[in-house]
Amino acid sequence: MANIKSAKKRIQVIAKKTAKNNRIKHKLKDMTKEFNEAVTAGDKKVAGEKLLDLEKKLMKASHGFMHKKTVARKISRLTHKYNAM
């Protein structure tokens, strides 16, 4: 346990950031699973809606959570999967 006031504050800040990052990560994974299920089921309309939502969430994640090129690669792969339906 930290004794210095600033170190105690950093521990709290890191805990908040970790919780936020975990929420974002799990939300992205859940959305990706929903999209993949729609693609597997062959439901193009639902898959299209899920792709748009997922793309928006990924673009927001590119501002500090994920690298922008990682986001671009993921979106590209999801779009290819959708177009191959």
C-alpha positions in Angstrom: 0.0 0.0 0.0 1.3 3.4 -0.9 2.0 6.0 1.8 2.4 9.1 -0.4 -0.8 11.0 -1.2 -0.1 11.3 -4.9 0.7 7.5 -5.1 -2.6 6.8 -3.4 -4.4 8.9 -5.9 -2.6 7.2 -8.8 -3.8 3.8 -7.5 -7.4 5.1 -7.6 -7.0 6.6 -11.1 -5.5 3.4 -12.4 -8.3 1.3 -10.9 -10.9 3.6 -12.7 -9.1 3.4 -16.0 -8.7 -0.4 -15.8 -12.5 -0.8 -15.0 -13.3 1.5 -18.0 -11.0 -0.4 -20.4 -12.5 -3.8 -19.2 -16.0 -2.5 -19.9 -15.0 -1.3 -23.4 -13.2 -4.6 -24.2 -16.1 -6.8 -23.1 -18.6 -4.6 -25.0 -16.6 -4.9 -28.2 -16.3 -8.7 -27.7 -20.0 -9.1 -27.1 -20.8 -6.9 -30.2 -18.4 -8.9 -32.3 -20.0 -12.2 -31.2 -23.5 -10.9 -32.0 -22.3 -9.9 -35.5 -20.7 -13.3 -36.1 -23.9 -15.0 -35.0 -25.9 -13.0 -37.5 -23.4 -13.8 -40.3 -23.5 -17.5 -39.4 -27.3 -17.4 -39.4 -27.3 -15.7 -42.8 -29.4 -12.8 -41.7 -27.9 -10.0 -43.8 -30.2 -7.2 -42.5 -29.4 -7.9 -38.8 -25.7 -8.4 -39.7 -25.7 -5.0 -41.4 -27.1 -3.3 -38.4 -24.7 -5.0 -36.1 -21.8 -4.1 -38.4 -22.7 -0.4 -38.3 -23.0 -0.4 -34.5 -19.8 -2.3 -34.1 -18.0 0.0 -36.5 -19.1 3.1 -34.6 -17.9 1.5 -31.3 -14.6 0.5 -32.8 -14.0 4.0 -34.2 -14.6 5.5 -30.7 -12.2 2.9 -29.3 -9.5 4.2 -31.6 -9.3 7.4 -29.5 -7.2 6.1 -26.7 -8.2 2.5 -26.2 -7.0 0.8 -29.4 -4.5 1.7 -32.1 -6.2 3.3 -35.1 -4.6 0.7 -37.5 -5.8 -2.2 -35.4 -9.3 -0.7 -35.5 -9.0 -0.3 -39.3 -7.9 -3.9 -39.7 -10.8 -5.2 -37.6 -13.3 -3.1 -39.5 -11.9 -4.3 -42.8 -12.1 -8.0 -41.8 -15.7 -7.6 -40.5 -16.7 -5.8 -43.7 -15.2 -8.6 -45.8 -17.0 -11.2 -43.8 -20.3 -9.2 -44.3 -19.7 -8.8 -48.0 -19.0 -12.5 -48.5 -22.5 -13.4 -47.2 
